[in-house]
Amino acid sequence: MTRQLTPKPVPALTTPRVAKTLRLSEDVLDNGLNVVAVRKPGVPIVEVRLRLPFLSAKPTHPAQGAVLSEAMLTGAAGFDRAGLAAALQELGADISVSVDADRLLLGGNALATNLKRLLGLIASVLTEPAYDKDEVATERARVVENLSIARARPGIVASEALARRMWGDEHPYARDLAEPEAVAAVTPGQLRSLHKSFVRPGGASLVLVGDVAPTRMIDLAQDALATWTGKVPKPRVPELRTPPGGSTLVVDRPGSVQSSVRMGRTALTRTDPGYPALQLANLIFGGYFSSRWTENIREDKGYTYGPHSRIDHHVLGSELNLDVEVATEVTGPALLETWYELGKIAELPVTADEVESVRQYAIGNLAMSTSTQSGLASTLAALSAFGLGLDWVQAHPARLLETTVDEVSAAAAEFLAPSQLTSVVVGDAESITGPLAALGPVES
């Protein structure tokens, strides 16, 4: 006899716990570097994040920046690549460098007892970089290879096409990914010049999170980085324009078995009073696994493994982005269902249950992302570019709790209307243009 199992009810969500108070100190060093230090006990490690402004409209900037980020750790202050790696290993430390259109980021960690020596090594990288000819050649070739691979991916092609359509071909946000041929032309001299101009403390932020007294961490930073001086040049970059919306752009990828769909528009910044409502509206539509978009084209229709919508924050402004990969033969139906869900959430009020669900998700996700030393350091480094810090992290759950259903519905109506989105589809044009044209204007 088969026994019937009765599912147990899911426990109700509880009120979010108040986060523990963290000790924090913030100071601007003599060289202009802003330092934020937070004591977060747990493990005897200090996480380090150094965020430097890196925005530039120069056409050569993306290529040079890509190589510089890879070559910075190949030698400094008498250390060659192996010597620098050995020095870090001796400290039980790690350093990495990454770059995008907005910032250059040095991230790493070390045992708390070795923070002083780690900061000394970072100071050497910042003030006495080598950019040896042979090392630059090695990293340049690696970047060219990686870019060639990346540019063969339809998702990258679609994202770039959308950025160009939204911001214009010449805007830094439209050409964040360097061209391989431009990278191949980068010289060590250009890297030294770029380093001298942009790797400066003025306008930069250093975040230190670990089991060390905050004032002690700031003192160590002051001692280690005292000889690092200079201001970053003020970029002459045009403001973000209003994206055009309108027809769907089809980028041909002959023979492709799937289509990459990208949509975007401007969004609210974190400091806007309406941002919590937009954050929740986005989650309801497509920002987490139980979203409406996912339920429709993944769970119900089986058109995709997973669509996703998100709000990206840049120095010049924020944007709402939607992305999904679908099989070529269902490109038209998938886009139809996407527009249906956008129109529905823009025209009809969301429900109280939906808002409560995503509210708890957003609060929990923020808590988890900042629960570790590493997560908190990365979050604070990202926020530092906008003049925000730990107080924003601690106050944001309350803002989410105070956001009403009507406010979320109003944000959805304003920002998720399909007519306001700029759309790009990369795929086999011969197969997808007809079905897409049946839904609305299409251009190649």
Secondary structure as UniProt FT lines:
FT   STRAND          23..28
FT   TURN            30..31
FT   STRAND          34..39
FT   STRAND          45..53
FT   TURN            59..60
FT   HELIX           61..71
FT   HELIX           72..74
FT   STRAND          75..76
FT   TURN            77..78
FT   STRAND          79..80
FT   HELIX           81..90
FT   TURN            91..92
FT   STRAND          94..99
FT   STRAND          103..111
FT   HELIX           112..114
FT   HELIX           115..127
FT   HELIX           133..150
FT   TURN            151..152
FT   HELIX           154..167
FT   TURN            169..170
FT   HELIX           172..174
FT   HELIX           180..184
FT   HELIX           188..198
FT   STRAND          205..210
FT   HELIX           214..224
FT   TURN            225..227
FT   STRAND          248..252
FT   TURN            254..255
FT   STRAND          258..267
FT   TURN            270..271
FT   TURN            273..274
FT   HELIX           275..282
FT   HELIX           283..287
FT   TURN            289..290
FT   HELIX           292..294
FT   HELIX           295..300
FT   STRAND          308..314
FT   TURN            315..316
FT   STRAND          317..327
FT   HELIX           328..330
FT   HELIX           331..347
FT   HELIX           352..369
FT   HELIX           373..384
FT   TURN            385..387
FT   HELIX           390..402
FT   HELIX           405..415
FT   HELIX           418..420
FT   STRAND          422..427
FT   HELIX           429..437
FT   TURN            438..439
FT   STRAND          442..443
//
